[in-house]
Amino acid sequence: MTLLRVDASIQGDRSASSALADQVLEHFVAARPDVPVVTRHLGSEPLPSDAWATAIGGNFTPEADRTDAQRAAVALAHEVANELGSAEAAVLALPLYNWGVSQHVKTWIDLAIAGAPHGTELLAGKPVTLIVTRGGAYGPGTPKEGWDHSVDYLRRVIEEVWGADLTLIERELTLVGVNPALDAFADLAAEMRSTAEEQASKSGADLAARHSA
């Protein structure tokens, strides 16, 4: 029994998404210190950008005829898929970058799909907390409404393709205090942060409760 945590921020210690994931894990581990936590950080240790294409080529090549690069890529795809498949729960901190998922996240998803038999629900019925943070605001009525191309995509993959029981935590306006153009939204940003932190605490407790069931 393991919990898988995946981060994708490139912000290091300043990451809003990782801070929320920390909060989920704090409450989970406090209740279930016996459950091992497997971590993968796609931002600080990115997967090779060419691994997916190489793994696909390897999958369509008889094993005896594969190149060393194909064997390595296929093995990496299996490793990524097995991490997801063997986890009993997951916390995925995947911030919005340039209106979508980062190249690191896309490579991870593509490799996981390549590393499992077609149609495999790698997270079938498992509780997954997805954390998405956004520097600006993308809600109804904002100038960039509809520009967030990450959440719907992630829902399709995590919930529909991989079959997870998904909980979504979102926090916007994380660049307030960094970008002066957003200073007028300080109160709203603080409210959004507080709400997301409350949701993260609850999610950690809920994950622990489900592990105990």
C-alpha positions as CSV (number, residue, x, y, z in Angstrom):
1,M,0.0,0.0,0.0
2,T,1.5,3.3,-1.1
3,L,0.6,6.9,-1.8
4,L,2.1,8.5,-4.9
5,R,3.0,12.2,-4.9
6,V,3.9,13.9,-8.2
7,D,5.0,17.5,-8.4
8,A,5.6,19.5,-11.5
9,S,6.4,23.1,-10.4
10,I,9.6,24.8,-11.6
11,Q,9.4,27.3,-8.7
12,G,11.3,25.3,-6.1
13,D,10.6,26.5,-2.5
14,R,8.3,29.2,-3.9
15,S,5.8,26.8,-5.4
16,A,2.2,27.3,-4.6
17,S,1.1,23.9,-5.9
18,S,3.8,22.1,-3.9
19,A,2.8,24.0,-0.7
20,L,-0.7,22.7,-1.1
21,A,0.6,19.2,-1.7
22,D,2.7,19.5,1.4
23,Q,-0.5,20.3,3.4
24,V,-2.3,17.3,2.0
25,L,0.6,15.0,2.9
26,E,0.9,16.6,6.4
27,H,-2.6,15.6,7.3
28,F,-2.4,12.2,5.5
29,V,0.9,11.2,7.2
30,A,-0.2,12.4,10.6
31,A,-3.1,9.9,10.4
32,R,-1.3,7.2,8.5
33,P,2.4,7.3,9.2
34,D,2.6,3.6,8.3
35,V,1.8,4.2,4.6
36,P,4.9,4.7,2.4
37,V,4.9,7.8,0.2
38,V,6.5,7.5,-3.3
39,T,7.5,10.8,-4.8
40,R,8.3,12.0,-8.3
41,H,9.2,15.6,-9.1
42,L,8.8,16.3,-12.8
43,G,10.0,19.9,-12.5
44,S,13.3,19.3,-10.7
45,E,14.0,15.9,-12.2
46,P,12.2,16.0,-15.6
47,L,11.8,12.9,-17.7
48,P,13.7,12.9,-21.0
49,S,11.6,14.8,-23.6
50,D,12.4,12.2,-26.3
51,A,11.6,9.1,-24.1
52,W,7.9,8.8,-25.2
53,A,8.6,8.7,-28.9
54,T,11.5,6.3,-28.3
55,A,9.3,4.1,-26.2
56,I,6.5,4.0,-28.8
57,G,9.1,3.0,-31.4
58,G,10.3,0.3,-29.0
59,N,6.8,-1.0,-28.4
60,F,6.4,-1.6,-32.1
61,T,9.8,-3.3,-32.4
62,P,10.5,-6.9,-31.5
63,E,12.3,-7.0,-28.2
64,A,15.4,-8.7,-29.7
65,D,15.7,-6.0,-32.3
66,R,15.3,-2.9,-30.0
67,T,18.1,-0.4,-29.7
68,D,19.6,0.3,-26.3
69,A,17.8,3.6,-26.3
70,Q,14.5,1.9,-27.1
71,R,15.0,-0.6,-24.3
72,A,15.7,2.2,-21.8
73,A,12.7,4.2,-22.9
74,V,10.4,1.2,-22.7
75,A,11.7,0.4,-19.2
76,L,11.1,4.0,-18.2
77,A,7.6,3.9,-19.5
78,H,6.9,0.7,-17.6
79,E,8.4,2.3,-14.4
80,V,6.1,5.4,-14.7
81,A,3.0,3.2,-15.4
82,N,3.8,0.8,-12.5
83,E,4.2,3.7,-10.1
84,L,0.6,4.8,-10.9
85,G,-0.8,1.3,-11.1
86,S,0.7,0.2,-7.7
87,A,-0.3,3.3,-5.8
88,E,-3.4,3.1,-3.7
89,A,-3.9,6.9,-3.7
90,A,-2.2,9.8,-5.4
91,V,-1.6,13.6,-4.9
92,L,-0.8,15.3,-8.1
93,A,0.4,19.0,-7.9
94,L,0.4,20.1,-11.5
95,P,0.4,23.9,-12.0
96,L,-0.8,25.8,-15.1
97,Y,2.0,27.0,-17.4
98,N,1.3,29.0,-20.5
99,W,-2.4,28.1,-20.4
100,G,-1.8,24.3,-20.3
101,V,0.1,21.5,-18.7
102,S,3.9,21.8,-18.8
103,Q,6.0,19.7,-21.2
104,H,7.2,17.8,-18.1
105,V,3.6,16.7,-17.2
106,K,2.8,15.9,-20.8
107,T,5.8,13.6,-21.1
108,W,4.9,11.9,-17.9
109,I,1.3,11.2,-19.0
110,D,2.4,10.0,-22.4
111,L,5.0,7.7,-20.9
112,A,2.5,6.2,-18.5
113,I,0.1,5.5,-21.3
114,A,2.8,4.0,-23.4
115,G,4.0,1.8,-20.4
116,A,0.7,0.0,-19.9
117,P,-1.5,-2.2,-22.1
118,H,-3.9,-0.1,-24.2
119,G,-7.0,1.0,-22.2
120,T,-5.5,0.2,-18.8
121,E,-7.2,2.2,-16.0
122,L,-4.0,2.8,-14.0
123,L,-5.9,4.5,-11.1
124,A,-9.2,2.6,-11.3
125,G,-11.4,3.6,-8.4
126,K,-8.4,5.1,-6.4
127,P,-8.7,8.4,-4.6
128,V,-6.6,11.1,-6.4
129,T,-6.2,14.7,-5.3
130,L,-5.3,17.0,-8.2
131,I,-3.9,20.4,-7.3
132,V,-3.9,23.0,-10.0
133,T,-2.5,26.5,-9.4
134,R,-2.7,29.5,-11.7
135,G,-0.8,32.8,-11.5
136,G,-3.7,34.8,-12.9
137,A,-7.5,34.5,-13.0
138,Y,-9.4,32.5,-15.5
139,G,-12.9,32.2,-14.1
140,P,-16.2,33.4,-15.6
141,G,-16.1,37.1,-16.5
142,T,-12.4,37.5,-16.4
143,P,-10.4,38.6,-19.5
144,K,-8.8,35.2,-19.8
145,E,-11.9,33.1,-19.3
146,G,-11.5,29.9,-21.3
147,W,-7.7,30.2,-21.5
148,D,-7.1,27.4,-19.0
149,H,-6.5,24.4,-21.2
150,S,-5.1,22.2,-18.4
151,V,-7.9,21.3,-16.1
152,D,-10.3,19.7,-18.6
153,Y,-7.4,17.8,-20.2
154,L,-6.2,16.5,-16.8
155,R,-9.7,15.5,-15.9
156,R,-10.0,13.5,-19.2
157,V,-6.8,11.7,-18.5
158,I,-6.9,11.1,-14.7
159,E,-10.6,10.6,-14.3
160,E,-11.8,9.1,-17.6
161,V,-8.7,7.4,-19.1
162,W,-7.1,6.2,-15.8
163,G,-10.4,5.8,-13.9
164,A,-9.5,7.8,-10.7
165,D,-11.9,9.0,-8.0
166,L,-10.9,12.6,-8.5
167,T,-10.9,15.5,-6.0
168,L,-9.8,18.8,-7.6
169,I,-8.2,21.7,-5.6
170,E,-7.7,24.9,-7.5
171,R,-6.0,28.2,-6.5
172,E,-5.8,31.2,-8.7
173,L,-4.0,34.6,-8.5
174,T,-0.8,33.0,-7.1
175,L,1.2,35.9,-8.7
176,V,-0.4,38.5,-6.5
177,G,2.5,40.0,-4.6
178,V,4.9,39.1,-7.5
179,N,3.2,40.9,-10.4
180,P,2.3,44.5,-9.5
181,A,-0.5,44.5,-12.1
182,L,-2.4,42.1,-9.8
183,D,-2.0,44.2,-6.6
184,A,-5.7,45.2,-6.7
185,F,-6.7,41.5,-6.2
186,A,-4.8,41.0,-3.0
187,D,-7.9,40.4,-0.9
188,L,-9.4,37.9,-3.4
189,A,-6.1,36.1,-3.7
190,A,-5.9,35.7,0.1
191,E,-9.4,34.3,0.1
192,M,-8.6,31.9,-2.7
193,R,-5.5,30.8,-0.9
194,S,-7.4,30.2,2.4
195,T,-10.0,28.2,0.6
196,A,-7.5,26.0,-1.2
197,E,-5.6,25.4,2.1
198,E,-8.8,24.3,3.8
199,Q,-9.5,21.9,0.9
200,A,-6.0,20.5,1.1
201,S,-6.2,19.8,4.8
202,K,-9.6,18.1,4.3
203,S,-8.3,16.1,1.3
204,G,-5.4,14.8,3.4
205,A,-7.7,13.7,6.1
206,D,-10.1,12.1,3.7
207,L,-7.3,10.2,1.9
208,A,-6.1,8.8,5.3
209,A,-9.7,7.8,6.2
210,R,-10.1,5.9,3.0
211,H,-6.8,4.1,3.6
212,S,-8.1,3.1,7.0
213,A,-11.4,1.8,5.6
